[in-house]
Amino acid sequence: MKMNFKKATLIAVLLASFGVAGATKANADVIDAPGSAGSIKTVDAGNVLTDYNDNSLNQVENDSPTGNKDRKYSKYKLDSTGYNYANTYKTIDGSSQTNSFSTKWFLPDGFNVSNYQHGNFQSVALDNENNIYFVESNGTNTNKGAIVKFDRAKLDSLGVNADVTLLWKAFDYFDPYTADGLAHNQEYDKYYFSMQDDFDAIKSLTNTLNKQKSYQNNQLNWQKNAQKWYYYWKNKKKTYQKKVTSKKTSVKTKTAAKKVVKQATTKMASWMKSYQGHKTKVKNYDTKIAGIQSQIDDHQSKVDAVKSQNPEMFKYVDIAQSATLSPQVTIGHGQTLTFNPENQHLYLAEDNTLSDLKSDENNVVMEIDPNTLKPIRQYEFKMLHNTDSGQKNLQLHTLAFDEDGNAYWGRKNGKGYMFFYGRLDEHSVKFSASSSIVANRGGDANQFVAVNPATNRLTFVSDDILTSVPVDKIQKGNFKASDINYQVFDSKREFEGLAFDQDGYGYLLALWPPELLVSDQPLN
């Protein structure tokens, strides 16, 4: 009966055409070894690090407050039979602002992807379409896990934001790895078969819908590229047109300038044609997507008629079905899932060890389609750094992107913290070290990095302390102690990840129990 209920709790897997029995493993193989799949491109970028001299790095002597450095945590379990209170953790002395994080949702022990589940969540990410993503880890030494996606507006409509335990209850209610969950699976089966034809139709249509959204996103990216080159040639034409009309310009220079103006005019026409073509295709995809969504809605109305026969059960089913789940994937450490606003894709580094790499090993980063949670391409690269004691091959354990698609990551440096910036996308893979480093990081663990789009600051996360620095000053290497902001707490919780919405509110992932907390005001 376990697999029967996966029709319900893993409906999003069905919708992504993963199937039920046996399909999870097959699709996990695609993500675990994307080089073997013909449709997945592997980018071997070689050494992508511009080397630096450790002795020349500018130590920014900051007076950091102290978070939890001893890695001793306050842990408790939720009471399935009693009342579970929301948590609120306020900033303490040493913080740059008065702020607090309060429970938004308690997360389940897992999303019923595997019987390894035990509430070990490692990453949280937000996109710009109101979706939230988590990485659920199978646990230490497995390097496996799953990515789950929720539409936050959908969860709100289901009442999840009004009850901090409702998301947890829904998946716990149908946990196929418990006796109660199995009993609820059997009860659900009685209803499922009367909905199967509509489920099959929804599955097929949603798979088509997700593909159309992916195709549309490609057209949007190509449209932006065409627009960029159109303006490039427009500006070039304007510059050389001035030379053509200038009385001070020589005949020879004017002749050359006229050729450039003519070339630019041709290029502008070509890129404008490309831009308009992609724009038309984007509009056509809007029509296609609306039509497919209408068909889905029609089948969904028939499903809803069956659900009305047992509202209490289907309240939990609806919440479970709001999840889009990946199969089991190689997640490594699991704390690098991030969203690139520039190309609308997710990225996940498969850092299977917490140390640096051997000289012949590669960093491996997967680029993922957020609509299907399937891989687009895999990047393999080295980051070679020469030191007095020999050559290191740095491994990436954190990752974040700003609104322009610039990539950032960070690592511990003695008692401090250092940053790297560059690109990691289909156009380029390269990184450089910031010439300034934070001398005192205030925490022990290197848990996560995230860019706040409202302030354009990069925050690195350690237990009970969030430390942020402006990204432009990271790139220039000229930040000062006064540029560093802190949010410090005394929660004794394990901080795992952080994401920001467009207004700068922070979404903090903490253990144990697994929990998503939200700041009561934007972070500075």
N, C-alpha and C positions, 0 to 999 in steps of 0.2 A: 504493500500500500504506500510505501514511501514514494515510489516513482509516480503513483497516481496523483498524489497531492502536489508533486512538482508541476503538474499541469496548472495548478492554482498559484502556488507561491512563486514559481519560476515562470509565470506566464510571459514575462518580458523576454525570457530566454526563448520561449516558443515563438514569440513575436519576431525575434531576431533570427528565426529559423534554425535554432539550435536543436530542436526536437526534445524528446524526453529521455528515454533510456538509451544510454550509450553515446549520445551526441555530445555530452559535456566533454568527454575525454577527447573526441575527435577535434573539436574546436579548440580545446586547450593546446593540442599539438600545433595548430596553426600559429598560435601566439607564442608558444614556447620556442618553436623553431621556425621563425618566419622565412628564413632563407630557403627552406624547402618548398615553399608555396610560390608558384610562378607569378601570382598577382602581387606579391609583396616584394618591394624593392629593398635591398640591403645597400646602404651607403657606407662604404669603407673610406673614412675620411683621413686615415693616417694619424699623424701627430698634429693636434689642433691647438696646442698651447704655445703661446709666445713666451719663451722662457724669461725668468726674472732672477734677480740676485737677492737672496734672503737678507743679506747684510744691508742692502740699500732701501729696504722697506721702512717707511715712516711709521714709527710706533706712536699712535695717538694716545697719550696718557690720560685716560678717562677715569673718573671716580664712579665706577659702576656699583649700584646696589647689588645685593647678593640674593640669588634665588635658592632653589633646593640643590645643593651640590652633593649631598650624601646618598642620593638615589634611594632614600627610604620614603615609602609612600603610604598614605592613608587609603586603605582599600576596604570596600564593603560590597555586599551583594544586594540586589533589589529583592524585595519581598513580594512574591507572587500572590500572597493571600492578604497582605496588609496594605497600608498606605506608604507611598514613597514620595519623599519631599524633594522639591527642586533645590538646587544649590545656588548660592550667590557668593562670589569671591571678590572682595574689594581690593583695590590697589593699596599698598602700604607705603610707608615713608621711603623716599628715594625715587618714587615714580614721577614721571614728567607731567602727569595729569591725574585728577581724581576720576576713576573709572571703575567699572565692575563687570564681571562676566556672570551671567545667570543661565541656568539650564533651559535649553530650548526643547531638546528631545533626549531621552535615554534611548540608547541604541540596543538592538537585540543581541543575543549571543551569537547570532550569525544570520545569514540569509538563506540557509538550508541548501547551500551549494555542496558542502561536504560534511562528514561527521567529525571533522577536525575543529569545527567551529567552537569558539569559546569567548567571543567578544573581543578579539584582539584586532582593533582597528588602528591603522597606521597613518592614513592620509585623509585629508578633506580638501576639496577643490570646488570652486564656484565658476560657472561660465556666465556669459552676459545674456542668457535667455532664461534666467531664473531656475536653473537646474543645479543640484548639488551632488557631488560624487564622494564616495568613500572607498578606501581600500581595506578589505577584510583579510587579515593574514591567518594562515593555518597555524602559525606559531613558529617558534625558534627552530632554526635549522631545516625547515621545510622549503623556504624560499618560494612557496606557493601561496596563492590567495585569489581573491576575486574583486572586481570593481563593480560597484553598484551605483546606479544613477536614479535620483528622484527629481520629479518636477515639484518644486516647492509650492507653487500655486495649487497643484492637485492635492498635495498633502494638507494644505490649509483648508481646502474645500471639504476634505474628509474629517476635519476636526482635530488633526494631529497637533496643530499649534495651540489648541485649547487644553490639551492634556499631555503633559511631558512624558507620560508612560505609554501612550497609545501605540506608537510605532513599535516599541518593545513588546507590548502585549500581543499585537497582531502576529508577529513572527513566532513568538513563544507559543501562542495558541495553536499554531499549525506546525510546530517543530516536528518533523518526521522522525527525529531521533529520540523522542520521548514517548512513553505509553499514552499520555493524554493526547499528544499530537497525533499519534496513529489513530486514536479513536475519532478525533475530529476529521482526519483524512477520510475515514470510512463514511462519515456523515456527509462530507462534501461530495464524495463520489456519487451519491444518490442524485445529486443535482447536476453534476458535471455532464453526464451523458446526454441530458436533454439540451445542453448548450454547446455540444461538441461541434456541430456543423458551423455554428456562428463563430466559435472560437477558431476553427480552421480558416474560415474566411478572414477573420480579423488578423490571424497570424500571417496569412499570405499578403493581405493588403498592407499591413504594417511593415512587413519586410520591403515591399515595393515602395512604401512611403519613405522609409529611412534611406533607401537607395536614391530616391528622387531628391531628398534633402541634401544628400552628399553631393550629387551631381550639381545641384543648384549652388552649393557652397563653392564648388570648383569654378563655376561660371562667375561667381562674385569675386573670387580671388583673381581670375583672369581679367575681369572687368576693371578691377582696381589697378592691375598691372598696366593695362592699356591706357588708363587715365593718367597714370604716372608718366608714361613715355610720351603721351600726347602733350602734356604740359612741359616736358623736357624739351621737345622739339619746338614748341610754341615760344618758349623763352629764348631758345637758341635763335629762332627766326627773328625775334624782336631785337636781339642783340646785334645780329649781322645786318638787319634792315637799317639800323642806325648808321652803320658804316657805309651802306649803299647811298643813303641820302645826305651824308655829311659832306660839306664842301671842303673839309680839311683832308679827306681821305684820298689817297692816290688812285689813279686809274687801275693799277695792278691790284691793289687791295679791294677796290670796288668790284672788279671782275671776279675775284675769289669769293668775295662776300655774296655776290649774286648767286653763285653756284651753291653756296651753303643755304641761302634763302630758298632756292628752288628745291634743294634736297629736303630741307625742313618742311616745306609746303607739302611735298609728296609724302613724307613720313607722317605728318600730322593727319593727312587724309586717310592714310593706311591705318594709323592707330585709332582714329575716330571711327572708322568703319568697324574695326575690331571691337571697340568699346560699345558701339550701338548694337553690334551683333550679339555680344554677350549680354547686354542689357535686355534685349528682346528675349533671349533664351531664359534669363532669370524670371522675366514676367510670365513666359510660357510655363515655367516650372511652378509658379504660383498657382496658375490655373489647374495644372495637373495635380498638385498637392491638395488643393481645395476639393477637387473631385474625388480623390481617393479618400480624403478625410470624411467626406459626406457618406461614402459607402461604409466606412468603418462605423460611423455614428449610427447608421441604419441597423447594422448587425448588433451594435452595442445596445440599442434599445430593446432588442429581443432578449439579449442576455439579462438586461435589467429587469425584465418582466419575471424571469425565473428567480432572480435574486430577491425580489420582493416577497417571496414565500418564506424566507428566513432572514429578516433584516439584521439580526444580531450577528449571525455567522458571517454574512456577506459584508458587514462593516469591516471585519478583519480581512476578509478576502480582497476587498477593494483596496485596502492599504497595501497588502502584500503584492497585489497586481500592479500597483503604481511603480514598482521597482523595475528598472531595466538592469539585467545582470549579465556580466561577462561569464564565460566558463572559467574554470581554474586556469590561472596564468602564472608565469614566473614573475613575481613582484620583487624579488630580492629583499632588501631591507624594508621596502614598502612605503618609505616616507618621501617619495619624490613625485607623486601624482600631482600634476599641475596643468593649468589651462593657459594656452597661448592666445590672447585676444586678437592678435594680428591675423592669424590664419584659422582661428576657431577650432583648434585641435588640442587634444590631450597628449601629455607626454609622461612616460614612466621609465625610470632608470632601473635596470635589473642589477643592483649592486648586491651580489650574493655574499660578499664578505664585508666586514666593517674596516678592513685594513686597505692600504693601497694595493695596486695590482703588480703582478710580475711584469717584467719588461716586454714579454711577448703576448700579454693579455690585453683585451680591449674593454673599455667602457661600452656598455650596450644600453641604448635608449630606444624605447618603442614610441612611435608616433601613432596615435589612436584616433579613429573617427568617433566623436562623441555621440553621433546618432545611432551607430550600430555597436559601439564598443569593440570594433574589430580593428586590427592593426592596418595602418596605411604603409608605413615603411619602418625599417630598423636602421639605426645609426650605430656604427662601430668605430671607435676612435681611441687613440692614446693621448695622454697628457704628460709628456716627458719633461721632467724638471731636474736640472743638474745642481747638485749640492756639493759641499766640501767632502761629504762622506760617500758620494756616489750618486748615480742617477735614480730618481724616483719616477714611478708611473702613477700619477695621482688618480684616485678614483672619486667619481662624483657621487655624493650621498644626499645632496639636496638640490633643488632646482626650482626656479620661478621665472616668469616672464612679465615684462611691463607691457603697456598698451601698444607700444611700437614693435613688439616682438623681440626686443632685446632679452637675452637670457642671462641669468645670474645664478651663482651657487656660492656656497661658503664652506669653510672648514676650520677646525680648531688650529691655532698656532700658539703652542705653549699655553700660557694662561689667557691668551687673547683669541681673536677671531679675524680671519682674513677673507676677502671677497674676490670673486672672479666674475667677469662680465664678457659678453660676446654675442654670438648667434648660434642657434641650434634649430635649423629648419631646412626646408627643401632647397633653399638658396645657398646656405653657407653653414659650416660648423667651425667655429673658432672661439678661443677664449684667451683672455689676458688677465693677469693679476692686477688688482688695484694696488697702486703704489703706497697706499696708507692702510694700516690695519688697526683694529680695535685692540688696545693693549690688555684690557681687562674685560672679559666677556660676562662675568657675573653669574654664570651657571656652568655646569659640567657638561651635560649632554649636548650634542649637535643634532637637534631633532628635526628642524624644518626651516625653510625660508619661504617668504611670501611677499609679493609686492602689493602695497595699498594703492589702488588707482586714484583715490581721492587726494592723496598727498604725494604720490610718486616716491615713496620711501620703501626700502627693503627691510623687512623685519626678520631677524633670525631668532629661532625659538629654542629655549632651553627650559628645563623644569622650573616653573614658578617665576620665569622672567622672559619678557619679550623686549628685544632691543632693536631699534630701527635707525637707519642712516639714509639720507637722500641718495637716490640712485645716480643722479648726475654728478654728485661729489664722489661717489664710488668710482665712476668712470674716470673722472679727472684726478682722483687720488688726493683731493685737497680738503677732505672733511676734517673738522676739528672736534674736540671734546664737546663743545657747545652744540654741535650738530646732532649729537647722539641722544635719542629719547628712550625712556625706559617705562615699561609697565611691569611692576613687580608685585608678587602675591605671596601669601602664606597658606596655600591650599593643601600642600603635601600631595597633590595629584600629579600623575605623570602626564605632561603635556606632549601630545603626539603630532599635532598639525594645526595649521592656521590658514584661513582663507578670508578674503575681504570682499564685500559687495561694493557696488559703484559709489556708495555714499561713505565708504570708509569704516563701516561697522565690521568688527572682527568676529569670525566664527571659529571657535576654539574646540579642538578635539582632545578629549582627556580620557584617561583610564584610572582606575577601575572603580565602578562599572563603566563601560563605554558610554560616553556622553558628549553631546554637542552643546556648547555654551555660546551665548551671543553677548557682545559688549552692550552696555546701556547707552553708549554714545560712541561716535567715531573715534578711532585711535589717532593720536597725533604722531 
